[in-house]
Each structure stands twice: as structure tokens, then as C-alpha cells.
Amino acid sequence: MFCPFCRHDETKVIDSRASEEGSIRRRRECLDCGRRFTTYEKVEQAPIKVIKKDGTRVPFDPARIRSGLEKACYKRPVSNEQIDHIIYSVEAEIYDQFEREVPSRHIGEKVFDMLREIDQVSFVRFASVYREFKDVNDFVEELGPMLKGSPK
């Protein structure tokens, strides 16, 4: 491990603990300059491919989920921590349930369900892109169950 300050290659671990995201957090000290820094270690998973609607396969990339969520949650009361939680939950489920390939539909539905519980406006924004709404009737159809369940 190289020190990020002086680039010396010898450090010692001062403290280690597991983090919530399934990684190991290590507090290190450089043996040359004495400065301290934190590193995170994560078990490298076998790469999973996402099977898109058109049948093509692309590497799974959590950044794509983040991008879609950030667009859907723009100017909404959804925190970065909530977005991180959705991404972490979806990623964990994918690695638990699938070995090599996962349909994009599964990823979208999982994000869809979790976002519905957090913010309904963001949910509708996400749904409009994910479900490819063509007109207002598609919105009404998706909002129907939500409107029936809400008090007036």
C-alpha cells in the first residue's frame, strides 16, 4: 500500500473494522512520513453481465443506477444516503441471486419498488423513463393504485 502523501510503500494497519457496505475499513499509518489515512477493501466479485432489453450484454455498473436515480430525484427530498442505500441493496441482491447474468428488467423492478417507498414523485419520474410512458394515459395507469391507497 502506497502512502497517498509521500508515496512510500510501507505502512502499518492501526485499526480494522467491517463497514456496512460489505467492505473492510482500515486505518493506516505511513512508516516514513507518519501521516495517517483510511483505505477500504472490498472482495472482488466475478463480473456480472446485464442482459438488456435488446438482448445485448453489458457489464453491470452501479453508476448507471446512480445516474438514473439522481435524475429521478432531482430537486426532491431524497438524500444521497437513501440513493446509496438503494444502489447497495440492488447490488447486494444481484450478487446474491445471480452468478453471471442478470436481466435489466430485474434491476429496474428492484429500483422501482424501493424508490416507490421513498418518494412518489421520484418514483413516477423513474417509472416514466423505465417503463417508457408514451402518453398521459400511461401515467394515469401507473398512478391509479397509488391514488386509491392515499387518503384525501
Secondary structure, DSSP 8 states (H G I E B T S, - for coil): ---TTT--S-EEEEEEEE-TTSEEEEEEEETTT--EEEEEEE------EEE-TTS-EEE--HHHHHHHHHHHTTTSS--HHHHHHHHHHHHHHHHHH-SSEEEHHHHHHHHHHHHHHH-HHHHHHHHHHHTT--SHHHHHHHHHHHHHHS--
